Amino acid sequence: MGFVELRAHTAFSFGDGSASPEALAARAASLGYSAIGITDTADLGGIVRFGLEARRQNLKPIVGAELNIDGCPAAILARSKEGFNNLASLVTRSRVGELSMWKKGDGKKTRGRPRISWQQVAERSEGLQVLTGPASGPIASSLRAGDYRGAERTLCQWRDVFGDRLAVEVQLHHTSGNESALASALIELAERHEHLVGDLALVEALEAGQRIAAGRVIRRNQEDLLQPRILRVFAGNAEGLIVLV
């Protein structure tokens, strides 16, 4: 099983990423990746440069974005042309709202604070794969607050819309015991509903049918960097990787 980064951020995620799209693709190639995905924050501005460099490096580019959905971040990946069109629409709506109701000056209200509603995501769900987000994501936030029923309700709500195009995202950067406890709770929830992806777990590969893994570049320690091997990073927790989405 190869390791593939699905949750990388480039410099187009202002304040959250620093690498150029070209540098990210080149680094992935040097680590032997066959594919790499980016989910910049409410931004698709780097995807052309990313896609061109990925092709030069003989990598499969996977395009996505991280969106603030009702106040919580989650990642959305395009699985098809229709999915990309829907993703682009969601990014635009998160920044400017409904274009039919947009008025001059409205952009100042949301500038720097892009967000979108769950209903808007549900209406544009075709062709998209959704990952449930980091520790501040909608499901993880409920678990951290001790609201297990709430986390399960949210997961079921998302599953009703996305079906097998939904995966629970598990991040493990070895920063604290709380992070490990949250990862275990997410894996347990995912196992009950057979939906798991992780910063080091599994998601169905787009258009390929292979298994790929997800991670994120967030610079808290060296575990946040692109990784050459998945099982070394997930040592002691590898059993969670066998759960099917």
C-alpha positions in Angstrom: 0.0 0.0 0.0 1.5 3.3 -1.1 1.2 6.5 1.0 -0.4 9.5 -0.7 -1.0 12.9 0.8 -4.5 14.1 0.2 -4.6 17.0 2.7 -1.6 19.1 1.7 -1.8 22.9 1.8 0.2 25.2 -0.5 1.0 28.9 -0.1 -2.5 29.5 -1.5 -3.8 28.6 2.0 -2.6 31.9 3.4 -1.3 31.5 6.9 -1.6 27.7 6.8 0.8 26.7 4.0 4.1 27.9 2.7 5.2 25.6 -0.2 4.5 26.5 -3.8 2.3 24.1 -5.8 5.4 23.2 -7.8 7.6 22.6 -4.8 4.9 20.4 -3.2 4.6 18.2 -6.3 8.4 17.9 -6.7 8.7 16.9 -3.0 6.0 14.2 -3.4 7.8 12.8 -6.5 11.1 12.7 -4.6 9.4 10.5 -2.0 8.1 8.1 -4.6 4.4 9.2 -4.5 2.2 8.1 -7.4 -0.4 10.8 -6.6 -0.9 13.8 -4.4 -3.8 16.0 -3.4 -4.2 19.5 -2.2 -7.0 21.0 -0.2 -6.2 24.7 0.1 -8.5 26.7 2.3 -11.5 27.9 0.2 -9.1 28.4 -2.7 -8.5 26.7 -6.1 -5.9 29.3 -7.2 -3.0 26.9 -7.2 -4.5 24.0 -9.0 -3.3 24.8 -12.6 0.3 25.2 -11.5 -0.1 22.1 -9.3 -1.6 20.0 -12.1 1.1 21.0 -14.6 3.9 20.3 -12.3 2.3 17.0 -11.1 2.2 15.9 -14.7 5.8 16.8 -15.3 6.7 14.8 -12.3 4.5 11.8 -13.5 2.2 12.2 -10.5 -1.6 12.0 -10.5 -3.0 15.4 -9.2 -6.0 15.2 -6.9 -7.9 18.5 -6.5 -9.8 19.5 -3.5 -10.4 22.3 -1.0 -11.0 22.7 2.7 -14.2 24.5 3.4 -15.7 26.0 6.6 -19.0 24.2 6.8 -21.3 25.8 9.4 -18.3 26.9 11.4 -16.2 23.7 11.1 -13.5 22.8 8.5 -13.9 19.7 6.3 -12.1 18.6 3.1 -13.8 18.0 -0.2 -12.2 16.3 -3.2 -13.3 16.3 -6.8 -13.9 12.8 -8.2 -15.1 13.8 -11.7 -15.6 16.8 -14.0 -19.1 17.3 -12.4 -17.4 17.1 -9.0 -14.9 19.8 -9.9 -17.6 22.1 -11.2 -19.5 21.6 -7.9 -16.4 22.1 -5.9 -15.6 25.4 -7.7 -19.2 26.5 -7.1 -18.9 25.8 -3.4 -15.6 27.7 -3.1 -17.2 30.7 -4.9 -20.3 30.5 -2.7 -18.2 30.3 0.5 -16.5 33.6 -0.5 -19.3 35.7 -2.0 -22.5 33.9 -1.1 -25.3 33.5 -3.6 -24.4 35.4 -6.8 -28.0 36.0 -7.6 -28.4 38.0 -4.3 -24.9 39.6 -4.3 -24.6 43.3 -4.1 -21.6 45.6 -4.5 -19.8 45.8 -1.2 -21.0 42.5 0.1 -17.6 41.0 -0.3 -16.2 43.1 2.6 -18.5 41.2 5.0 -17.0 37.8 4.2 -13.5 38.7 3.1 -11.0 36.5 4.9 -13.9 34.5 6.5 -15.2 32.2 3.8 -17.9 29.8 5.0 -20.7 27.7 3.6 -23.8 25.9 5.0 -24.2 22.1 5.1 -27.4 22.5 3.0 -25.3 24.2 0.2 -22.8 21.4 0.3 -25.6 18.8 0.1 -27.1 20.5 -2.9 -23.8 20.3 -4.7 -22.6 16.9 -3.6 -22.5 15.0 -6.9 -19.0 13.9 -8.0 -17.5 14.9 -4.6 -15.6 12.9 -1.9 -15.8 14.4 1.5 -13.4 13.9 4.4 -14.8 14.9 7.8 -12.1 17.3 8.8 -9.4 17.7 11.4 -9.8 18.0 15.2 -11.8 21.1 14.7 -14.0 19.4 12.1 -17.8 18.8 12.8 -17.5 15.2 14.0 -14.2 15.5 15.9 -15.5 18.6 17.6 -18.5 16.7 18.9 -16.3 13.9 20.2 -14.0 16.3 21.9 -17.0 17.9 23.7 -18.1 14.4 24.8 -21.2 14.5 22.5 -20.9 11.0 21.0 -24.5 10.9 19.9 -24.1 14.2 18.2 -21.0 13.0 16.3 -22.9 9.9 15.2 -25.9 12.0 14.1 -23.6 14.2 12.0 -21.9 11.2 10.5 -25.2 9.6 9.5 -26.5 12.9 8.1 -23.4 13.2 5.9 -23.6 9.5 4.9 -27.2 10.0 3.7 -25.9 12.6 1.2 -22.5 11.2 0.2 -22.9 7.4 0.8 -19.6 5.6 0.1 -18.1 9.0 -0.9 -17.7 9.8 2.8 -14.8 9.0 5.0 -14.0 9.8 8.6 -10.7 11.7 8.7 -8.2 10.7 11.5 -5.1 12.8 12.1 -2.3 11.7 14.3 0.7 14.0 14.5 2.0 12.7 17.9 1.5 16.1 19.7 -0.5 15.0 22.8 -2.4 12.3 24.5 -5.6 14.1 23.8 -4.9 13.8 20.1 -4.3 10.0 20.4 -7.6 9.7 22.4 -9.5 11.6 19.7 -7.9 9.4 17.0 -9.0 6.3 18.8 -12.6 7.6 19.2 -12.8 8.5 15.5 -11.5 5.1 14.5 -14.1 3.4 16.8 -16.9 5.6 15.3 -15.7 4.8 11.7 -15.5 1.1 12.4 -19.1 1.1 13.5 -20.2 2.8 10.3 -17.5 1.4 8.0 -16.2 4.8 7.0 -12.5 5.6 7.6 -9.8 7.7 6.2 -6.9 9.1 8.1 -3.9 11.1 8.3 -2.9 8.0 7.9 -5.8 5.9 7.1 -7.7 4.9 4.0 -9.9 6.4 1.3 -10.9 5.0 -2.0 -8.6 6.4 -4.6 -10.2 8.7 -7.1 -10.8 6.9 -10.4 -8.1 4.3 -9.6 -9.6 1.7 -7.3 -6.3 1.6 -5.3 -6.0 2.5 -1.7 -4.4 5.7 -0.7 -3.8 7.5 2.6 -4.4 11.0 3.7 -2.3 13.4 5.7 -1.8 17.1 6.2 1.0 19.6 6.2 0.5 21.9 9.2 4.0 22.3 10.7 3.6 21.4 14.4 6.4 18.9 14.2 8.2 16.8 11.6 5.2 14.4 11.5 3.3 17.1 9.7 5.6 17.0 6.7 5.1 14.8 3.7 5.9 11.3 4.8 7.7 8.5 2.8 6.0 5.6 4.6 2.6 5.3 6.3 3.1 2.5 8.8 6.1 4.1 10.5 4.0 7.2 11.3 1.0 5.2 12.4 3.0 2.6 14.4 0.8 1.1 17.1 -2.4 2.2 15.3 -2.1 0.4 12.0 -5.0 -1.9 12.7 -7.3 1.1 12.0 -6.1 1.1 8.4 -7.8 -2.1 7.4 -11.3 -0.7 7.8 -13.0 -0.4 4.4 -14.8 2.8 3.3 
